[in-house]
Amino acid sequence: MSEAAIRNSIRRFRFEHDEMTQEELGRRVGCTRQTIIALEQGKYLPSLELALRIARTFGVPVEDVFEYRTADDSN
């Protein structure tokens, strides 16, 4: 079985949206700044609902923010 990882682009999207702070994103999506920090560091996987709220905040599909990759992926 290959190892899998979910990566995210939250930090990039925050900076593309007027350098939104972690605190502001957390407030908008209904979680704490600490949760946003853990997400950005890859130490926490969001619930489906939180992932959708984050994507909606940035106005993009969830696949633009979160990416599922396996060791078998070539990129």
Stockholm file with secondary structure:
# STOCKHOLM 1.0

chainA/1-75         MSEAAIRNSIRRFRFEHDEMTQEELGRRVGCTRQTIIALEQGKYLPSLELALRIARTFGVPVEDVFEYRTADDSN
#=GR chainA/1-75 SS CCCEEEEECHHHHHHHTTTCCHHHHHHHHTSCHHHHHHHHTTSCCCCHHHHHHHHHHHTSCHHHHEEEEETTCCC
#=GC SS_cons        CCCEEEEECHHHHHHHTTTCCHHHHHHHHTSCHHHHHHHHTTSCCCCHHHHHHHHHHHTSCHHHHEEEEETTCCC
//
